[in-house]
Amino acid sequence: MKPLVYRKARRIRHPAPVRQSLHITTGDMVQVISGDDKGKRGKVKRVHPKTGRVEVEGINVITKHQKPTQTAPGGKIKREAAIHHSRVMLIDPKTGEPTRIRRQKDADGTLERIAVKSGQSIPRNR
């Protein structure tokens, strides 16, 4: 009978996540264009550039069951989960409609976001 030989399992090395350049920043007003919350609007709370996801107030609300600790009580906590940035569109400041954006360089060399529908500049909230 052949003896059992245990071989070391080969580790699969995943490449490091690539930081995506997103068209959305924290504080922008966006509208969801696909999924369960389609048509809802909200303000961007947080941006995750490595995964390409954004958290929007009142969108994709999940219930998290929190275990009690010495400092915090347990229970069911409702919070927003992140959604992919391609599922939201910026709101045009002039018309109030969702719009695509294009980038253009200012006189001082910084990139500014321009709404495709109205041609108006969308300031970054920093």
C-alpha positions, 0 to 999 in steps of 0.5 A: 500500500502506498503511504500517505504524503501530505503536501504543503498547499500552495498559497494563492497570491491575490494582487493588491487592490488597485485604487480606483479614481472615482467621480464621487467624493464625500458630501456629494448629492447622488441618485441611485440608478439601479438596484432595490433603492433605484430613484432614491437620493442621498448624501455620500457619507464615505468613499472606499477607493480601494474597493470602488464603493460608496456609503450613501445616507438612507441607501442600502440600509442593513440590520446588523446584530450587535453582541453586547460588550462591557461598554456598548449594549447589544441589539439590532443596529440599522446602518448603511452598507456600501454600494458600488460607485457605478450604481449612483450618479451625481446630481446636476446643481443647475437642473437637479437631475442625475448627470454624467460628468467630465473632467476639465483643467482649471486655469490653475491646473487643477481638475474640475468636474463639469456636469454633461447636461448643463455644463456647470462646474460641480465643486468638490467638498473637501 
